[in-house]
Amino acid sequence: MLVPDVLLESCATRQALERLASKWRVLLVYALLAGPQRHAELRRRIPGISAKVLTETLRDMESDGLVDRRVLKSTPPQHVEYALTELGKTLEQPLAAICEWAVGSAS
């Protein structure tokens, strides 16, 4: 198995790790694994995240191809729903492994 040199700035693995390193991104992935949700639902499910940070993080995740944004009602007040893309859903297993490791190391 080829192990990439994640210390190199040009390494794709390093770039991916840097993008996912935000705690909000990881928590949003976990929240969205339950299915599509609206902005207000996500704010309730993730204590401590501000509306501004949530919006910015969702936009960044959308531009990275991890989240889809779907407009449910276009007239004000606009209703928008967020869901993981197929690429976003591929993070479920790696994140589950991290959870398993965290629980195992705490015992």
Secondary structure in CASP SS format (residue, H / E / C, confidence):
PFRMAT SS
TARGET T0000
AUTHOR 0000-0000-0000
METHOD secondary structure of the structure
MODEL  1
M C 1.00
L C 1.00
V C 1.00
P C 1.00
D C 1.00
V C 1.00
L C 1.00
L C 1.00
E C 1.00
S C 1.00
C C 1.00
A H 1.00
T H 1.00
R H 1.00
Q H 1.00
A H 1.00
L H 1.00
E H 1.00
R H 1.00
L H 1.00
A C 1.00
S C 1.00
K H 1.00
W H 1.00
R H 1.00
V H 1.00
L H 1.00
L H 1.00
V H 1.00
Y H 1.00
A H 1.00
L H 1.00
L C 1.00
A C 1.00
G C 1.00
P C 1.00
Q E 1.00
R E 1.00
H H 1.00
A H 1.00
E H 1.00
L H 1.00
R H 1.00
R H 1.00
R H 1.00
I C 1.00
P C 1.00
G C 1.00
I C 1.00
S C 1.00
A H 1.00
K H 1.00
V H 1.00
L H 1.00
T H 1.00
E H 1.00
T H 1.00
L H 1.00
R H 1.00
D H 1.00
M H 1.00
E H 1.00
S H 1.00
D C 1.00
G C 1.00
L C 1.00
V E 1.00
D E 1.00
R E 1.00
R E 1.00
V E 1.00
L E 1.00
K E 1.00
S C 1.00
T C 1.00
P C 1.00
P C 1.00
Q C 1.00
H E 1.00
V E 1.00
E E 1.00
Y E 1.00
A E 1.00
L E 1.00
T C 1.00
E H 1.00
L H 1.00
G H 1.00
K H 1.00
T C 1.00
L C 1.00
E H 1.00
Q H 1.00
P H 1.00
L H 1.00
A H 1.00
A H 1.00
I H 1.00
C H 1.00
E H 1.00
W H 1.00
A H 1.00
V H 1.00
G H 1.00
S H 1.00
A H 1.00
S C 1.00
END
